Amino acid sequence: MLITQDVVPPGRRAQLALVLGSLSAFGALTIDMYLPAMPGMAGELHTSPLQVQLTLTVFVVGLALGQVIVGPLSDAWGRRRPLLAGLILYVAGSLWCALAPGVGWLLAGRVLQSLGAAAGTVLARAVVRDLYEGTAMTRFFSTLMVVNGVAPIVAPVIGGQLLTFTTWRAVFGVLAAIGAVLLIAVVFTLPESLPGDRRAPAHPGATLRTFRTLGTDRHYLRYVLAAALMFAAVFAYISGSSFVLQEAYGLSAQQFSIVFAVNGLGIILCGQLNRMLVGRVADEHTLLRISLAVAVLGSAGVLACALFDLPLALLLICLFLLVSMLGIVLADATSLALAGHASAAGAASSLQGLLQFLVGSLAAAAMNLSGHVTATAMGATMVVCSTAALAVLHLRGPR
């Protein structure tokens, strides 16, 4: 069965948004749910906090590289088969993590988990590009921000509550169950979206030519890099906030999960604001520029709070400003980047994912150079990344 843009009935759009939004939130869900457990995992596994943070970095790198494999394959084979294979791998990797006897085994499980999650992340964007164009595509990406925003709201809360009566291993058991539910949902509700006559040749030469075309497209690269750098600023928060807020500011795992949830709500609200404004009040480029400017303001506030020991409430407000803007930046930048690449949506989506998560990993690694995350290091990383994102957007090139 094949689903195309012309045959997406209104009643199916909500179902499609729920499934694709859940798939695109796979990476965030898998990261956010175990964040409250990270400080305690080091003791149980008899390792250092830096090794525990490495499980996050390994996951993000695997998520990035996995997308580069899955995206081009989906351009040749269709979206459905690689997606199903990825979900099976994700369930297996989650169970491996839940049973890991040491940090080395946990790292191996995170690699499997990340490669499986990559399929959901990259193919959700590709399916949207298969079905929509122009402002309709931007609005649908903004709709996906509802589910993407729910992930950081629900995931840390679930993780934090699980820790009140069980260990971090249960978190990975829950992730395995979520992967299994999504696998069933895709089997029964998500038909193929890429017709056979639009598929690319399945050989390495064609894939390399596609990536070369994407790598020389300044319009595409400008928006992809702006999104990647903004994601890196938020990833500095994701990677470092559990240690900064719990150890430096004394928040409990449950209080931290509430802070994380509030920031996730900001992503939802800004995503829906973007859906209402785009094409009516302003175009995607204008909204992208404004949201990045607000992100720079928020990150500068975080750094100022760290340097001058300002109140925690002000720090949390600045974090909210920064993180919320992700709901606008990812929707608009993704739509603008993929607009000109309908015939290679899988490859274009995978390169975006690669740059996004690799830049995020580099930002997290730079923040951890001293071996211990501080509020100053987190704020400085946010300022550098968000400012660079705004600067990239203003580079000369075709609109």
C-alpha positions as a Markdown table, in Angstrom:
| # | Residue | x | y | z |
|---|---|---|---|---|
| 1 | Met | 0.0 | 0.0 | 0.0 |
| 2 | Leu | 1.3 | 3.5 | -0.9 |
| 3 | Ile | 0.3 | 6.8 | 0.6 |
| 4 | Thr | 0.9 | 10.0 | -1.3 |
| 5 | Gln | 0.2 | 13.7 | -0.7 |
| 6 | Asp | -2.9 | 13.6 | -2.8 |
| 7 | Val | -4.5 | 10.9 | -0.7 |
| 8 | Val | -3.8 | 12.1 | 2.8 |
| 9 | Pro | -7.3 | 12.6 | 4.2 |
| 10 | Pro | -7.8 | 15.1 | 7.0 |
| 11 | Gly | -8.7 | 12.4 | 9.4 |
| 12 | Arg | -5.3 | 10.6 | 8.8 |
| 13 | Arg | -3.2 | 13.8 | 9.3 |
| 14 | Ala | -3.5 | 13.6 | 13.1 |
| 15 | Gln | -2.6 | 9.9 | 13.1 |
| 16 | Leu | 0.3 | 10.6 | 10.8 |
| 17 | Ala | 1.5 | 13.5 | 12.9 |
| 18 | Leu | 1.4 | 11.3 | 16.1 |
| 19 | Val | 3.3 | 8.4 | 14.5 |
| 20 | Leu | 5.9 | 10.6 | 12.7 |
| 21 | Gly | 6.2 | 12.9 | 15.7 |
| 22 | Ser | 6.9 | 10.0 | 17.9 |
| 23 | Leu | 9.5 | 8.6 | 15.5 |
| 24 | Ser | 11.2 | 12.0 | 15.2 |
| 25 | Ala | 11.3 | 12.3 | 19.0 |
| 26 | Phe | 13.0 | 9.0 | 19.4 |
| 27 | Gly | 16.5 | 10.5 | 19.9 |
| 28 | Ala | 15.3 | 13.0 | 22.4 |
| 29 | Leu | 13.2 | 10.5 | 24.3 |
| 30 | Thr | 16.1 | 8.0 | 24.6 |
| 31 | Ile | 18.4 | 10.8 | 25.8 |
| 32 | Asp | 16.0 | 12.6 | 28.2 |
| 33 | Met | 14.5 | 9.7 | 30.0 |
| 34 | Tyr | 17.7 | 8.5 | 31.6 |
| 35 | Leu | 19.1 | 12.0 | 32.4 |
| 36 | Pro | 17.9 | 12.1 | 36.0 |
| 37 | Ala | 19.6 | 8.7 | 36.6 |
| 38 | Met | 23.1 | 9.7 | 35.3 |
| 39 | Pro | 24.5 | 10.9 | 38.6 |
| 40 | Gly | 23.5 | 7.7 | 40.3 |
| 41 | Met | 24.6 | 5.4 | 37.5 |
| 42 | Ala | 28.3 | 6.0 | 38.1 |
| 43 | Gly | 28.1 | 4.6 | 41.6 |
| 44 | Glu | 26.2 | 1.4 | 40.6 |
| 45 | Leu | 28.5 | 0.7 | 37.6 |
| 46 | His | 31.7 | 1.6 | 39.7 |
| 47 | Thr | 32.8 | 4.1 | 37.1 |
| 48 | Ser | 33.3 | 7.9 | 36.8 |
| 49 | Pro | 30.7 | 10.5 | 35.9 |
| 50 | Leu | 32.7 | 11.2 | 32.7 |
| 51 | Gln | 32.2 | 7.5 | 31.6 |
| 52 | Val | 28.5 | 7.8 | 32.2 |
| 53 | Gln | 28.4 | 11.0 | 30.2 |
| 54 | Leu | 30.2 | 9.1 | 27.4 |
| 55 | Thr | 27.1 | 6.9 | 27.1 |
| 56 | Leu | 25.3 | 10.0 | 26.0 |
| 57 | Thr | 28.0 | 11.0 | 23.5 |
| 58 | Val | 28.2 | 7.5 | 22.0 |
| 59 | Phe | 24.5 | 7.5 | 21.5 |
| 60 | Val | 24.5 | 10.9 | 19.8 |
| 61 | Val | 27.4 | 9.9 | 17.4 |
| 62 | Gly | 25.7 | 6.6 | 16.6 |
| 63 | Leu | 22.4 | 8.5 | 15.9 |
| 64 | Ala | 24.3 | 10.8 | 13.5 |
| 65 | Leu | 26.1 | 8.1 | 11.6 |
| 66 | Gly | 23.1 | 5.8 | 11.5 |
| 67 | Gln | 21.1 | 8.5 | 9.7 |
| 68 | Val | 23.8 | 8.7 | 6.9 |
| 69 | Ile | 23.3 | 5.0 | 6.3 |
| 70 | Val | 19.5 | 4.8 | 6.6 |
| 71 | Gly | 18.7 | 8.0 | 4.7 |
| 72 | Pro | 20.2 | 7.1 | 1.3 |
| 73 | Leu | 19.0 | 3.5 | 1.6 |
| 74 | Ser | 15.5 | 4.7 | 2.0 |
| 75 | Asp | 15.8 | 6.8 | -1.2 |
| 76 | Ala | 16.5 | 3.5 | -3.0 |
| 77 | Trp | 14.4 | 1.0 | -1.1 |
| 78 | Gly | 11.5 | 3.1 | 0.2 |
| 79 | Arg | 10.9 | 4.3 | 3.8 |
| 80 | Arg | 9.0 | 1.4 | 5.3 |
| 81 | Arg | 11.5 | -1.5 | 5.2 |
| 82 | Pro | 14.5 | 0.5 | 6.7 |
| 83 | Leu | 12.2 | 1.9 | 9.4 |
| 84 | Leu | 10.9 | -1.5 | 10.5 |
| 85 | Ala | 14.4 | -2.9 | 10.7 |
| 86 | Gly | 15.6 | 0.1 | 12.7 |
| 87 | Leu | 12.8 | -0.3 | 15.2 |
| 88 | Ile | 13.6 | -3.9 | 15.8 |
| 89 | Leu | 17.3 | -3.0 | 16.4 |
| 90 | Tyr | 16.2 | -0.3 | 18.8 |
| 91 | Val | 14.2 | -2.7 | 20.9 |
| 92 | Ala | 17.1 | -5.1 | 21.0 |
| 93 | Gly | 19.6 | -2.4 | 22.0 |
| 94 | Ser | 17.3 | -1.1 | 24.8 |
| 95 | Leu | 17.1 | -4.5 | 26.3 |
| 96 | Trp | 20.9 | -4.9 | 26.1 |
| 97 | Cys | 21.3 | -1.7 | 28.0 |
| 98 | Ala | 18.8 | -2.8 | 30.7 |
| 99 | Leu | 20.8 | -5.9 | 31.3 |
| 100 | Ala | 24.3 | -4.5 | 30.9 |
| 101 | Pro | 26.6 | -5.7 | 33.8 |
| 102 | Gly | 29.2 | -2.8 | 33.3 |
| 103 | Val | 29.7 | 0.5 | 31.6 |
| 104 | Gly | 31.5 | -1.2 | 28.6 |
| 105 | Trp | 28.4 | -3.4 | 27.9 |
| 106 | Leu | 26.2 | -0.3 | 28.4 |
| 107 | Leu | 28.2 | 1.6 | 25.8 |
| 108 | Ala | 27.8 | -1.3 | 23.3 |
| 109 | Gly | 24.0 | -1.4 | 23.9 |
| 110 | Arg | 23.8 | 2.4 | 23.4 |
| 111 | Val | 25.4 | 1.9 | 20.0 |
| 112 | Leu | 22.8 | -0.6 | 18.9 |
| 113 | Gln | 20.1 | 1.6 | 20.4 |
| 114 | Ser | 21.4 | 4.7 | 18.5 |
| 115 | Leu | 21.5 | 3.0 | 15.2 |
| 116 | Gly | 17.9 | 1.9 | 15.6 |
| 117 | Ala | 16.7 | 5.3 | 16.7 |
| 118 | Ala | 18.5 | 6.8 | 13.7 |
| 119 | Ala | 15.9 | 5.2 | 11.4 |
| 120 | Gly | 13.0 | 6.8 | 13.1 |
| 121 | Thr | 14.7 | 10.2 | 13.3 |
| 122 | Val | 15.7 | 10.5 | 9.7 |
| 123 | Leu | 12.8 | 8.8 | 8.0 |
| 124 | Ala | 10.2 | 10.9 | 9.8 |
| 125 | Arg | 11.6 | 14.0 | 8.1 |
| 126 | Ala | 11.8 | 12.2 | 4.8 |
| 127 | Val | 8.2 | 11.0 | 4.9 |
| 128 | Val | 7.0 | 14.6 | 5.6 |
| 129 | Arg | 9.0 | 15.8 | 2.6 |
| 130 | Asp | 7.5 | 13.0 | 0.5 |
| 131 | Leu | 4.0 | 14.2 | 1.3 |
| 132 | Tyr | 4.2 | 18.0 | 1.7 |
| 133 | Glu | 5.7 | 21.1 | 0.1 |
| 134 | Gly | 6.1 | 24.8 | 0.8 |
| 135 | Thr | 4.3 | 26.3 | 3.8 |
| 136 | Ala | 2.2 | 23.1 | 4.2 |
| 137 | Met | 5.5 | 21.3 | 4.9 |
| 138 | Thr | 6.6 | 23.9 | 7.4 |
| 139 | Arg | 3.3 | 23.8 | 9.3 |
| 140 | Phe | 3.4 | 20.0 | 9.4 |
| 141 | Phe | 6.9 | 20.1 | 10.8 |
| 142 | Ser | 5.6 | 22.6 | 13.4 |
| 143 | Thr | 2.9 | 20.1 | 14.3 |
| 144 | Leu | 5.5 | 17.5 | 14.9 |
| 145 | Met | 7.0 | 19.9 | 17.5 |
| 146 | Val | 4.0 | 19.0 | 19.7 |
| 147 | Val | 5.2 | 15.4 | 20.0 |
| 148 | Asn | 8.9 | 16.5 | 20.0 |
| 149 | Gly | 8.1 | 18.8 | 22.9 |
| 150 | Val | 6.1 | 16.2 | 24.8 |
| 151 | Ala | 9.2 | 13.9 | 24.8 |
| 152 | Pro | 11.3 | 16.2 | 27.1 |
| 153 | Ile | 8.3 | 16.9 | 29.3 |
| 154 | Val | 7.3 | 13.3 | 29.8 |
| 155 | Ala | 10.6 | 11.5 | 29.5 |
| 156 | Pro | 12.5 | 13.0 | 32.5 |
| 157 | Val | 9.4 | 12.8 | 34.6 |
| 158 | Ile | 9.0 | 9.1 | 33.9 |
| 159 | Gly | 12.7 | 8.6 | 34.5 |
| 160 | Gly | 12.6 | 10.6 | 37.8 |
| 161 | Gln | 9.6 | 8.7 | 39.0 |
| 162 | Leu | 11.0 | 5.3 | 38.2 |
| 163 | Leu | 14.1 | 6.2 | 40.2 |
| 164 | Thr | 11.9 | 6.6 | 43.3 |
| 165 | Phe | 11.2 | 2.9 | 43.5 |
| 166 | Thr | 13.6 | 1.1 | 41.1 |
| 167 | Thr | 16.9 | 1.5 | 39.3 |
| 168 | Trp | 18.1 | 3.1 | 36.1 |
| 169 | Arg | 17.7 | -0.3 | 34.4 |
| 170 | Ala | 14.0 | 0.0 | 34.4 |
| 171 | Val | 14.3 | 3.2 | 32.3 |
| 172 | Phe | 15.8 | 1.2 | 29.5 |
| 173 | Gly | 13.1 | -1.5 | 29.9 |
| 174 | Val | 10.5 | 1.2 | 29.4 |
| 175 | Leu | 12.3 | 2.5 | 26.3 |
| 176 | Ala | 12.3 | -1.1 | 24.9 |
| 177 | Ala | 8.5 | -1.2 | 25.5 |
| 178 | Ile | 8.0 | 2.2 | 23.7 |
| 179 | Gly | 10.1 | 0.9 | 20.8 |
| 180 | Ala | 7.9 | -2.2 | 20.5 |
| 181 | Val | 4.7 | -0.1 | 20.6 |
| 182 | Leu | 6.0 | 2.1 | 17.8 |
| 183 | Leu | 7.0 | -0.9 | 15.8 |
| 184 | Ile | 3.5 | -2.2 | 15.9 |
| 185 | Ala | 2.1 | 1.3 | 15.1 |
| 186 | Val | 4.3 | 1.5 | 12.0 |
| 187 | Val | 3.3 | -2.0 | 10.8 |
| 188 | Phe | -0.4 | -1.2 | 10.9 |
| 189 | Thr | -0.7 | 2.6 | 10.3 |
| 190 | Leu | 2.2 | 3.8 | 8.2 |
| 191 | Pro | 2.2 | 2.7 | 4.5 |
| 192 | Glu | 5.0 | 3.4 | 2.1 |
| 193 | Ser | 5.3 | 7.1 | 1.1 |
| 194 | Leu | 7.9 | 6.9 | -1.7 |
| 195 | Pro | 6.6 | 5.7 | -5.0 |
| 196 | Gly | 8.9 | 3.3 | -7.0 |
| 197 | Asp | 9.3 | 5.8 | -9.9 |
| 198 | Arg | 10.8 | 8.4 | -7.5 |
| 199 | Arg | 13.4 | 6.1 | -6.0 |
| 200 | Ala | 17.2 | 6.6 | -6.5 |
| 201 | Pro | 19.6 | 4.0 | -7.8 |
| 202 | Ala | 20.9 | 1.7 | -5.0 |
| 203 | His | 24.6 | 1.9 | -5.5 |
| 204 | Pro | 27.4 | 3.8 | -3.7 |
| 205 | Gly | 28.3 | 6.0 | -6.7 |
| 206 | Ala | 24.8 | 7.5 | -6.9 |
| 207 | Thr | 24.8 | 8.1 | -3.1 |
| 208 | Leu | 28.2 | 9.9 | -3.3 |
| 209 | Arg | 26.9 | 12.1 | -6.1 |
| 210 | Thr | 23.9 | 13.0 | -4.1 |
| 211 | Phe | 25.9 | 14.0 | -1.1 |
| 212 | Arg | 28.3 | 16.0 | -3.3 |
| 213 | Thr | 25.3 | 17.9 | -4.7 |
| 214 | Leu | 24.0 | 18.6 | -1.2 |
| 215 | Gly | 27.5 | 19.6 | 0.1 |
| 216 | Thr | 27.8 | 22.2 | -2.6 |
| 217 | Asp | 24.3 | 23.7 | -2.2 |
| 218 | Arg | 24.9 | 26.8 | -0.2 |
| 219 | His | 21.1 | 27.4 | 0.3 |
| 220 | Tyr | 20.8 | 23.9 | 1.9 |
| 221 | Leu | 24.0 | 24.1 | 4.0 |
| 222 | Arg | 23.1 | 27.5 | 5.4 |
| 223 | Tyr | 19.9 | 26.3 | 7.0 |
| 224 | Val | 21.2 | 22.9 | 8.0 |
| 225 | Leu | 24.2 | 24.4 | 9.8 |
| 226 | Ala | 22.1 | 27.0 | 11.5 |
| 227 | Ala | 19.8 | 24.2 | 12.8 |
| 228 | Ala | 22.8 | 22.1 | 13.8 |
| 229 | Leu | 24.4 | 24.9 | 15.8 |
| 230 | Met | 21.2 | 25.8 | 17.5 |
| 231 | Phe | 20.7 | 22.1 | 18.4 |
| 232 | Ala | 24.3 | 22.1 | 19.8 |
| 233 | Ala | 23.4 | 25.0 | 22.1 |
| 234 | Val | 20.4 | 23.0 | 23.4 |
| 235 | Phe | 22.4 | 19.8 | 23.5 |
| 236 | Ala | 24.8 | 21.6 | 25.9 |
| 237 | Tyr | 21.8 | 22.1 | 28.2 |
| 238 | Ile | 20.7 | 18.4 | 27.7 |
| 239 | Ser | 24.2 | 17.1 | 28.4 |
| 240 | Gly | 25.2 | 19.3 | 31.3 |
| 241 | Ser | 22.0 | 20.5 | 33.1 |
| 242 | Ser | 21.6 | 17.3 | 35.1 |
| 243 | Phe | 25.0 | 17.8 | 36.8 |
| 244 | Val | 24.8 | 21.6 | 36.9 |
| 245 | Leu | 21.2 | 21.9 | 38.3 |
| 246 | Gln | 21.4 | 18.8 | 40.7 |
| 247 | Glu | 25.0 | 19.1 | 41.9 |
| 248 | Ala | 25.7 | 22.9 | 41.8 |
| 249 | Tyr | 22.2 | 24.2 | 42.5 |
| 250 | Gly | 20.9 | 21.3 | 44.7 |
| 251 | Leu | 17.9 | 20.3 | 42.7 |
| 252 | Ser | 16.6 | 16.7 | 43.3 |
| 253 | Ala | 16.0 | 14.3 | 40.4 |
| 254 | Gln | 12.3 | 15.0 | 40.6 |
| 255 | Gln | 12.8 | 18.8 | 40.7 |
| 256 | Phe | 15.2 | 18.5 | 37.7 |
| 257 | Ser | 12.6 | 16.5 | 35.8 |
| 258 | Ile | 10.0 | 19.3 | 36.4 |
| 259 | Val | 12.5 | 21.9 | 35.0 |
| 260 | Phe | 13.1 | 19.8 | 32.0 |
| 261 | Ala | 9.3 | 19.3 | 31.5 |
| 262 | Val | 8.7 | 23.1 | 31.6 |
| 263 | Asn | 11.4 | 23.7 | 28.9 |
| 264 | Gly | 9.8 | 20.9 | 26.8 |
| 265 | Leu | 6.5 | 22.8 | 27.1 |
| 266 | Gly | 8.2 | 25.8 | 25.7 |
| 267 | Ile | 9.2 | 23.8 | 22.6 |
| 268 | Ile | 5.6 | 22.9 | 22.1 |
| 269 | Leu | 4.2 | 26.4 | 22.5 |
| 270 | Cys | 6.8 | 27.9 | 20.1 |
| 271 | Gly | 6.2 | 25.2 | 17.6 |
| 272 | Gln | 2.5 | 25.9 | 17.5 |
| 273 | Leu | 3.1 | 29.7 | 17.5 |
| 274 | Asn | 5.3 | 29.1 | 14.4 |
| 275 | Arg | 2.6 | 27.1 | 12.7 |
| 276 | Met | 0.1 | 30.0 | 13.2 |
| 277 | Leu | 2.5 | 32.7 | 12.1 |
| 278 | Val | 4.3 | 31.2 | 9.1 |
| 279 | Gly | 2.8 | 32.2 | 5.8 |
| 280 | Arg | 0.4 | 34.6 | 7.5 |
| 281 | Val | 2.5 | 37.1 | 9.5 |
| 282 | Ala | 6.0 | 36.3 | 8.3 |
| 283 | Asp | 8.0 | 33.8 | 6.2 |
| 284 | Glu | 10.2 | 31.0 | 7.4 |
| 285 | His | 13.4 | 32.9 | 7.0 |
| 286 | Thr | 12.2 | 35.9 | 9.1 |
| 287 | Leu | 10.8 | 33.7 | 11.9 |
| 288 | Leu | 14.1 | 31.7 | 11.9 |
| 289 | Arg | 16.2 | 34.8 | 12.2 |
| 290 | Ile | 14.0 | 36.2 | 15.1 |
| 291 | Ser | 14.1 | 32.9 | 17.0 |
| 292 | Leu | 17.9 | 32.6 | 16.8 |
| 293 | Ala | 18.3 | 36.2 | 18.1 |
| 294 | Val | 16.1 | 35.3 | 21.1 |
| 295 | Ala | 18.2 | 32.1 | 21.6 |
| 296 | Val | 21.4 | 34.2 | 21.7 |
| 297 | Leu | 19.8 | 36.5 | 24.3 |
| 298 | Gly | 18.8 | 33.4 | 26.4 |
| 299 | Ser | 22.2 | 31.8 | 26.2 |
| 300 | Ala | 24.0 | 35.1 | 27.1 |
| 301 | Gly | 21.7 | 35.3 | 30.2 |
| 302 | Val | 22.7 | 31.7 | 31.2 |
| 303 | Leu | 26.4 | 32.7 | 31.1 |
| 304 | Ala | 25.8 | 35.9 | 33.0 |
| 305 | Cys | 24.0 | 34.0 | 35.7 |
| 306 | Ala | 26.9 | 31.6 | 36.0 |
| 307 | Leu | 29.6 | 34.3 | 36.0 |
| 308 | Phe | 27.9 | 36.6 | 38.5 |
| 309 | Asp | 26.1 | 34.0 | 40.7 |
| 310 | Leu | 22.7 | 35.4 | 39.9 |
| 311 | Pro | 19.5 | 33.7 | 41.3 |
| 312 | Leu | 18.5 | 30.3 | 40.1 |
| 313 | Ala | 15.1 | 31.7 | 39.0 |
| 314 | Leu | 16.8 | 34.0 | 36.5 |
| 315 | Leu | 18.9 | 31.1 | 35.2 |
| 316 | Leu | 15.8 | 29.0 | 34.6 |
| 317 | Ile | 14.1 | 31.8 | 32.7 |
| 318 | Cys | 17.1 | 32.2 | 30.4 |
| 319 | Leu | 17.3 | 28.4 | 29.9 |
| 320 | Phe | 13.6 | 28.5 | 29.0 |
| 321 | Leu | 14.1 | 31.2 | 26.4 |
| 322 | Leu | 17.0 | 29.3 | 24.7 |
| 323 | Val | 15.3 | 25.8 | 24.7 |
| 324 | Ser | 11.9 | 27.0 | 23.6 |
| 325 | Met | 13.3 | 28.5 | 20.4 |
| 326 | Leu | 14.2 | 25.0 | 19.2 |
| 327 | Gly | 10.5 | 24.6 | 18.3 |
| 328 | Ile | 10.7 | 27.3 | 15.7 |
| 329 | Val | 14.3 | 26.8 | 14.5 |
| 330 | Leu | 14.0 | 23.1 | 13.7 |
| 331 | Ala | 10.7 | 23.4 | 11.9 |
| 332 | Asp | 11.6 | 26.3 | 9.7 |
| 333 | Ala | 15.2 | 25.4 | 9.0 |
| 334 | Thr | 14.3 | 21.8 | 8.1 |
| 335 | Ser | 11.5 | 23.0 | 5.8 |
| 336 | Leu | 13.8 | 25.5 | 4.1 |
| 337 | Ala | 16.7 | 23.0 | 3.8 |
| 338 | Leu | 14.6 | 20.1 | 2.3 |
| 339 | Ala | 12.5 | 22.3 | 0.0 |
| 340 | Gly | 14.7 | 21.9 | -3.0 |
| 341 | His | 15.5 | 18.2 | -2.6 |
| 342 | Ala | 12.3 | 16.2 | -3.1 |
| 343 | Ser | 14.1 | 13.5 | -5.1 |
| 344 | Ala | 16.7 | 12.9 | -2.4 |
| 345 | Ala | 14.8 | 13.6 | 0.8 |
| 346 | Gly | 16.3 | 10.7 | 2.6 |
| 347 | Ala | 19.9 | 11.7 | 1.9 |
| 348 | Ala | 19.2 | 15.4 | 2.6 |
| 349 | Ser | 17.5 | 14.5 | 5.9 |
| 350 | Ser | 20.4 | 12.2 | 6.8 |
| 351 | Leu | 23.1 | 14.8 | 6.2 |
| 352 | Gln | 21.1 | 17.3 | 8.3 |
| 353 | Gly | 20.9 | 14.7 | 11.1 |
| 354 | Leu | 24.6 | 13.9 | 10.8 |
| 355 | Leu | 25.7 | 17.6 | 11.1 |
| 356 | Gln | 23.1 | 18.2 | 13.8 |
| 357 | Phe | 24.3 | 15.5 | 16.1 |
| 358 | Leu | 28.0 | 15.7 | 15.3 |
| 359 | Val | 28.0 | 19.4 | 16.1 |
| 360 | Gly | 26.1 | 18.7 | 19.2 |
| 361 | Ser | 28.6 | 16.0 | 20.3 |
| 362 | Leu | 31.5 | 18.3 | 19.7 |
| 363 | Ala | 29.8 | 21.0 | 21.8 |
| 364 | Ala | 29.3 | 18.5 | 24.6 |
| 365 | Ala | 32.9 | 17.3 | 24.4 |
| 366 | Ala | 34.2 | 20.9 | 24.5 |
| 367 | Met | 32.1 | 21.6 | 27.5 |
| 368 | Asn | 33.5 | 18.5 | 29.3 |
| 369 | Leu | 37.2 | 19.2 | 28.6 |
| 370 | Ser | 37.9 | 19.9 | 32.3 |
| 371 | Gly | 36.4 | 16.6 | 33.3 |
| 372 | His | 33.5 | 18.2 | 35.2 |
| 373 | Val | 30.6 | 20.2 | 33.8 |
| 374 | Thr | 30.2 | 23.7 | 35.3 |
| 375 | Ala | 27.5 | 26.3 | 34.8 |
| 376 | Thr | 30.0 | 28.6 | 33.2 |
| 377 | Ala | 31.2 | 26.0 | 30.7 |
| 378 | Met | 27.6 | 25.2 | 29.8 |
| 379 | Gly | 26.7 | 28.9 | 29.4 |
| 380 | Ala | 29.8 | 29.7 | 27.3 |
| 381 | Thr | 29.0 | 26.7 | 25.0 |
| 382 | Met | 25.5 | 27.9 | 24.5 |
| 383 | Val | 26.6 | 31.4 | 23.7 |
| 384 | Val | 29.2 | 30.3 | 21.1 |
| 385 | Cys | 26.8 | 27.9 | 19.4 |
| 386 | Ser | 23.7 | 30.1 | 19.3 |
| 387 | Thr | 25.7 | 33.1 | 18.1 |
| 388 | Ala | 27.4 | 31.0 | 15.4 |
| 389 | Ala | 23.9 | 29.8 | 14.3 |
| 390 | Leu | 22.7 | 33.3 | 13.8 |
| 391 | Ala | 25.9 | 34.3 | 12.0 |
| 392 | Val | 25.6 | 31.3 | 9.6 |
| 393 | Leu | 22.1 | 32.3 | 8.7 |
| 394 | His | 23.3 | 35.8 | 7.6 |
| 395 | Leu | 26.0 | 34.4 | 5.3 |
| 396 | Arg | 25.6 | 35.6 | 1.8 |
| 397 | Gly | 24.0 | 33.1 | -0.5 |
| 398 | Pro | 20.8 | 32.4 | -2.4 |
| 399 | Arg | 17.6 | 32.5 | -0.3 |
